[in-house]
Amino acid sequence: MPSTTAARQYRVVAEQSSLRILVYRGGTMARLGHNHVISSADLRGQIWRGATLESSGFEITVPVNTLIVDDNAARAEEGEDFPLNVSEDAKAGTKANMLRPTLLDGERYPEISIRATRITGSTASPDVVASMRIKDQTREIRLPVTLTETDSALAIQGSFEIRQSDFGITPLSIAMGALTVQDTVKIKFRLVARATPASP
């Protein structure tokens, strides 16, 4: 695990950061469902920048119960797989399903966490291995990212895929599997973090 000793500290700026989970329909009746864009606008966390990549790291928290379902602007940015104007009833139903015990179980597990465990590669394009915890399951993931650095801020972006079943999540399935949610989802993120004042 990276050490924060003698590392410069940065705090994630929620208003300038974002995370999106792209969820795709499946099954023989897939045309009757639709793909989803699940967004977070209140990411929390910190990044520490050591003298080397190996001594740098981050920890990010994603609040589960405030996740946003199928925001029109987010769907528009993600392209033709995500047609606009999903009804408010459909959004509410999707969110209720998403937070129930067999999926994210927002009541018992209100946060998803991601923490870097190893960083190698180049400064512009680090190779990050992180531990991701969803519900009571922790798995190792690999995060190819790009890093932009200024005197007082960092911008990190990347994308990766996970299988819901690896985290104890049972993807939604109705009509005896004719309409399903695909097990694999894509996660895209952009983090903006600003340097915090050094301790006296």
N, C-alpha and C positions, 0 to 999 in steps of 0.2 A: 504494500500500500504506500502511495507517495506520502512523503512527509511535508508538513506545512512549515517546518522550521526554516527561518530566514527566507521564506518565499513572500513575494508581493501578493497581497490579498485583493480580490475583486469581488464585488457583489453583483448578482444578476439583476438587471433592470427589467422588471416584468412588463412594463409598458412598451418596451422595444424588443422583447423576446417573444418567441412563439413556438408551439409544438403542435403538430397535426398528425393524427392517426387516420390513415386511409383504409377503409373497410370495404371489402368487395363481396357482392352477392354470388351465390352459386346454386347448383342443382338444376334439374330439368325445367323448373318453373322460374328460373332466375329473372326472366323478363318481367315478372310480376312484382319484383322487389326493386330496390335501388341501392346503389353504393352510398357510403356515408363518409363525410369528413368530420372527424371529431377533433375539436381544437381546445387548446389551453391558452388563456391569456393572463394567467397569474402564476407563472413559474417562479420558484424560489430557489436560492442556492448561492454557492460561492465557488470561485475558481482561485487557485493559487498558482503563481508563476514563479518557479524556481530558476536557478541558474542554468539548468538543463531541462529538457523535456521529461527526463526520468524523475526529476524532483518536482514536477508540476502535477496538477490534478484538478478535479472538480467533484462537487456533489450537488445534485439537482433534485428538487422535490416537485412532483406534479400533483396538485390537489385533484382528487377524483370527482367529488360531488359538484364542482363548478365547471366541469368539462362542458363545452358548447357543442351542440349537435347541429350539423348541416347549416351553418351560417352561410348566407348567400354569397358574401364576398369571398369567403374561403373556397366555396365550391367553384366559383368563377375562376379563381386562380389555379385550381387543380385541373381544369380542362374538361373536355367533352365527356369523360366518363362520369361526370357529376353535374347533371342538368340542374338548372336553377329552380327556385320557388317550391321547395318541399313544404308541404302544409304544416301548420303549427301542430295539428293533432298528430301527424306522423312523427314530427320531431319529439314531441312529448312522449309518445309511445316508445320510440327508440331509446330515449334517455332512461325511461323507467326500466326497460329491459336491460340496458347496459349496467345499471346500478344494482340489479337484483343479485341474490347470493350466488347463483351459478355462474355469473359473469364477474364484474368487478367488485361486487359486494361492498358498495360505498359506505354502508353503515359500520361494518367491522374494520374495513381497511380503507381509510379516507385518503391515503397518499400512495403514490408510486415513487420509488426512489431510484436514482441512477448515480453510481459513484465510480470514478476512474480507479482502476487497480494497476494499470501499466500503460505508459505512454512512450512510444518510440517513433522513429522516422524523422522527418524534417519539420522545421518550424512551420513552414507554409502548409504542409499537408501531413499532420501527425497521424500515426496509427494508434488508435486508442482501444484498449480492452477495458471493459467496465462490468460491474455487477449491477444487475437490474432486478429490483424487487417489486413484484406485483402480488397483492394479497399476501400469502405466507410462503411464497415461492421465490427463490433467488436463483438467477441464471447468469452465466457469463455471456456477454455479447461483444462483438467487434464493431467499432464505430470509425469508419474512415471519415475524417472531417477536414475542413479547411479553416485556417486561422488567419485573421487579420488583426494586427496589433498596432496601437498608437501609444503615445506617452501615458495616457490615462484610461484607456479602454481596450477591451478585447471583443471581437466578434467571431463567433464559432458557428459553423453550420455543417449539416450533414444529414444523412438518412440511413436507415437500416430496416431490416425486416425481422419480425419475430413470429413464432407460432403461438397462438393463444393457449393451446393445449399444454405447451411446455410450462405454463404458469398456473396450471390447474383450472383453466377457464374452459368451459364447454361452449363452443360456438352455437349460436341460436340455430335451431332446425325446426321447421314446421312441415305439415303435410307429409309426414313420414320421409323427410329428407328431400322432398321435391323442391323446397325453397330453403336455402341455407345461407349462413354467413361463412365465408371461406376462413379456414384456420389461420392462414398467413395474412398478417396485416403489415402495412408499410408505415414507418414513423419518420417524419421529417421535422427537423428542428433548426432554429436559429436562436442563438444566445448572444445577448449583448450584456457585457459586464463592465462596471466602472471601478477603478481603483478606490479602495477605502483608505482613510488616513492611517498612517503608521502609528502604532502604539508608542506612547512616550517612553 
